[in-house]
Amino acid sequence: MTFGEGILCTPEKAVFMNGKFYVADIDHGCVMVFDKNGNFLERMDSNLLNILSSIAADYANGYLLVSDRGNPEIQIYSQDGQLLTSLKADCFYQKLQESTNLL
């Protein structure tokens, strides 16, 4: 299977959750979403991302975690692209403990 031709520029990492591929595309600075057959569904943009670097999935809660190398933080999104919160690296562990109802 191939997908993303003509859409993806620099795919760095992908996660698969609930029948969708979420691909961190570094040069586009966003997460591209594809169905399980590789068909493009949407582009999840965030004006808050500076330098997108990776993506991970919280399968237990259904969240997407996106790391930003330019703003040392991790942004947490719902699967429909809504920004739920962001955790700055300088106080990451403290915020993680305070946000236990989210993670």
C-alpha positions in Angstrom: 0.0 0.0 0.0 1.2 3.5 -0.8 -0.4 6.7 0.3 0.4 10.3 0.7 1.8 10.8 -2.8 1.5 14.4 -3.8 0.2 15.2 -0.2 3.0 14.4 2.2 6.3 16.3 2.0 8.4 15.0 4.9 6.6 12.4 6.9 8.5 11.8 10.1 6.3 9.4 12.1 2.8 7.9 11.9 0.4 6.4 14.4 -2.7 4.3 13.7 -5.7 4.8 15.9 -9.4 3.9 15.4 -9.0 3.2 11.7 -7.0 6.3 10.8 -3.3 7.0 10.2 -2.1 10.3 11.7 1.2 11.3 10.0 3.5 14.1 11.3 4.6 15.9 8.2 7.6 18.1 9.2 7.9 20.4 6.3 4.1 21.1 6.2 4.2 21.6 10.0 1.0 19.7 10.5 -0.6 16.3 11.0 -2.0 14.7 7.9 -4.9 12.2 8.4 -5.5 9.2 6.2 -8.1 6.4 6.4 -6.9 2.7 6.7 -6.8 2.4 2.9 -4.5 5.4 2.5 -7.1 7.9 1.3 -6.4 11.5 2.4 -9.0 12.7 4.9 -7.8 16.0 6.4 -5.0 18.2 7.5 -4.8 19.0 11.2 -3.3 22.5 11.4 -2.2 24.2 14.6 -1.1 27.9 14.6 0.7 27.0 17.8 3.2 24.6 16.3 6.6 26.1 15.5 8.7 23.0 14.5 6.6 19.8 14.5 8.9 16.9 15.4 6.9 13.8 16.2 3.5 12.3 17.1 2.4 9.6 19.6 -0.9 8.1 20.5 -2.5 7.7 23.9 -4.6 4.7 23.0 -6.1 4.4 26.4 -7.8 7.9 26.2 -7.8 8.4 22.4 -5.5 11.5 22.4 -2.8 12.5 20.0 0.4 13.9 21.5 2.4 16.1 19.1 5.9 17.3 20.1 7.2 20.7 19.0 10.9 21.2 18.8 10.6 24.9 18.3 8.5 25.6 21.4 9.8 22.9 23.7 6.3 21.5 24.4 3.9 18.6 23.8 0.5 19.5 22.5 -2.4 17.1 23.2 -5.2 16.9 20.7 -8.5 15.0 20.3 -8.7 12.8 17.3 -10.8 15.5 15.5 -7.9 18.0 15.8 -9.1 20.0 18.8 -6.2 21.2 20.9 -6.9 20.1 24.5 -3.8 21.3 26.3 -0.1 21.9 25.9 2.7 21.0 28.3 5.8 23.1 28.3 9.0 21.2 28.8 10.2 23.3 31.7 7.3 22.2 33.8 6.2 19.1 32.0 6.2 16.7 34.9 4.3 19.1 37.2 1.6 19.8 34.6 1.4 16.1 33.8 0.6 15.4 37.4 -1.9 18.3 37.5 -3.6 17.0 34.3 -4.1 13.4 35.4 -7.8 13.7 34.5 -6.7 14.3 30.9 -3.9 11.7 30.6 
